[in-house]
Amino acid sequence: MKIGQVQLTSNLFLSPLAGYTNLPFRLTVREIGGLGFVTTDLVNARSLLESNPVAVRLSATCPEDQPMSVQLFGADPGEMREAARAVRELGAAAVDVNMGCPVPKVCKVGGGSAMMMETKKTAALIRGMADAVDIPVTVKMRLGWDDQNITAPDLARALEDAGAAAVFVHGRTRQQGFSGRVSLEGIRAVARAVRAIPVIGNGDVTTPEAARVMLEETGCAGGSIGRGAFYNPWIFSQTRHYLKTGEMPPEAALEERLAIMGRHLDRMVLFYGEARGCRMFRRVAKMYSRRFGPANLFNRRVSLLRSRAEFDEIVEEFLAWRRRFLNDEGELLPQFQPRPLNASFLAGEGGADAEEPIKVPAGPIETW
Ligand SMILES: Cc1cc2nc3c(=O)[nH]c(=O)nc-3n(C[C@H](O)[C@H](O)[C@H](O)COP(=O)(O)O)c2cc1C
């Protein structure tokens, strides 16, 4: 599939997750494979124009990270146009716009962003950006304000006319926040509303089967995965394989998981420095360890990780400790196998495995 003129090798996307989708993670998932396109965390357009170090770091990329997009957040058409140019200069293949909720009443009560007040205004903003840069401008939206105000289909169509090259849609309303389940019908309505650009469906995909259902039931050109990618960075390569062959590939072996984790940590250390990189890796490591089977010792020790060398010690100690859960062939005894990941898991219904899930806002959501 293509986004504008950008040719992709896969129709699977990594959704932006503020605080998570940093360059080291993106490169790690790329190394595993199956991923066609990534988007950065949301970046404040004004901060980027002011060369705020946080915004610049969030937008950082490199050739192995391509094709990628920087997601901008902002309401001022002039600023968004300039920020799109800045994103282009930084080497991004596309620029994405975070759309809050596209309903007038949100703005009347003071919520939502000014750019969402009217479809016309939003369309003008997108047109301005599309005219200013030669890279595709994409948008990411929810279904609408609430069940009575499902505005995404009309907005998507208007933005296509204004020059948007693709629409990413999370199949929940602003009112829903992260509660309930994603509406595949809602996403399908968006996919049907546009004329020619790709619509990419998003929400609750944690397994290759869920990705297949998302694509088949919505008619979307691609699927985007957020939280599921952190619990299982192999999900893109597994899903690619499953969509091509109809067969589920075996889960990655523990040795492979540990090797990938080590390289992920190397990248964190390189990008953030050893102290900060290790501190940030603590919660990431615990996401990987959900697929280890028994991992108490690993989790306890990794939650205090301070150096790259210490990580190797932790792994060694963990492997020795873990032997007690193995059979004679060196495989985990059945009662210790990790539980499958599914949407209930994302909803925090995964029992002990769901300790420390990726935090989501409790109530309605204004921006993403
Ligand atoms: C911690 C967290 C941070 C997020 N940050 C962003 C963001 O910066 N921009 C955005 O468009 N969406 C953001 N989202 C929404 C996700 O991109 C995605 O639409 C949502 O999580 C549903 O997909 P999933 O079920 O695959 O996670 C965030 C979600 C979470 C949980």
The ligand as a MOL file (V3000), in Angstrom:
LIG
                    3D

  0  0  0     0  0            999 V3000
M  V30 BEGIN CTAB
M  V30 COUNTS 31 33 0 0 0
M  V30 BEGIN ATOM
M  V30 1 C -0.3220 5.8280 26.8840 0
M  V30 2 C -0.9800 6.2110 25.5880 0
M  V30 3 C -0.4860 7.2910 24.8770 0
M  V30 4 C -1.0740 7.6690 23.6450 0
M  V30 5 N -0.5550 8.7210 22.9450 0
M  V30 6 C -1.1000 9.0780 21.7550 0
M  V30 7 C -0.5490 10.1490 20.9820 0
M  V30 8 O 0.4490 10.7770 21.3510 0
M  V30 9 N -1.1600 10.4580 19.8120 0
M  V30 10 C -2.2640 9.7780 19.3460 0
M  V30 11 O -2.7800 10.0860 18.2800 0
M  V30 12 N -2.7690 8.7450 20.0430 0
M  V30 13 C -2.2160 8.3790 21.2330 0
M  V30 14 N -2.7420 7.3170 21.9100 0
M  V30 15 C -3.8230 6.5310 21.3110 0
M  V30 16 C -3.2400 5.3730 20.5030 0
M  V30 17 O -2.5110 5.8330 19.3890 0
M  V30 18 C -4.3470 4.4250 19.9900 0
M  V30 19 O -5.2130 5.1650 19.1720 0
M  V30 20 C -5.1270 3.7790 21.1150 0
M  V30 21 O -4.2800 3.3430 22.1650 0
M  V30 22 C -5.9280 2.5620 20.5930 0
M  V30 23 O -5.0660 1.6090 19.9960 0
M  V30 24 P -4.5560 0.2790 20.7740 0
M  V30 25 O -5.7710 -0.3930 21.3380 0
M  V30 26 O -3.8690 -0.5210 19.7130 0
M  V30 27 O -3.6350 0.7380 21.8720 0
M  V30 28 C -2.1830 6.9410 23.1420 0
M  V30 29 C -2.6530 5.8380 23.8640 0
M  V30 30 C -2.0820 5.4650 25.0710 0
M  V30 31 C -2.5990 4.2710 25.8040 0
M  V30 END ATOM
M  V30 BEGIN BOND
M  V30 1 1 1 2
M  V30 2 1 2 3
M  V30 3 2 2 30
M  V30 4 2 3 4
M  V30 5 1 4 5
M  V30 6 1 4 28
M  V30 7 2 5 6
M  V30 8 1 6 7
M  V30 9 1 6 13
M  V30 10 2 7 8
M  V30 11 1 7 9
M  V30 12 1 9 10
M  V30 13 2 10 11
M  V30 14 1 10 12
M  V30 15 2 12 13
M  V30 16 1 13 14
M  V30 17 1 14 15
M  V30 18 1 14 28
M  V30 19 1 15 16
M  V30 20 1 16 17
M  V30 21 1 16 18
M  V30 22 1 18 19
M  V30 23 1 18 20
M  V30 24 1 20 21
M  V30 25 1 20 22
M  V30 26 1 22 23
M  V30 27 1 23 24
M  V30 28 2 24 25
M  V30 29 1 24 26
M  V30 30 1 24 27
M  V30 31 2 28 29
M  V30 32 1 29 30
M  V30 33 1 30 31
M  V30 END BOND
M  V30 END CTAB
M  END
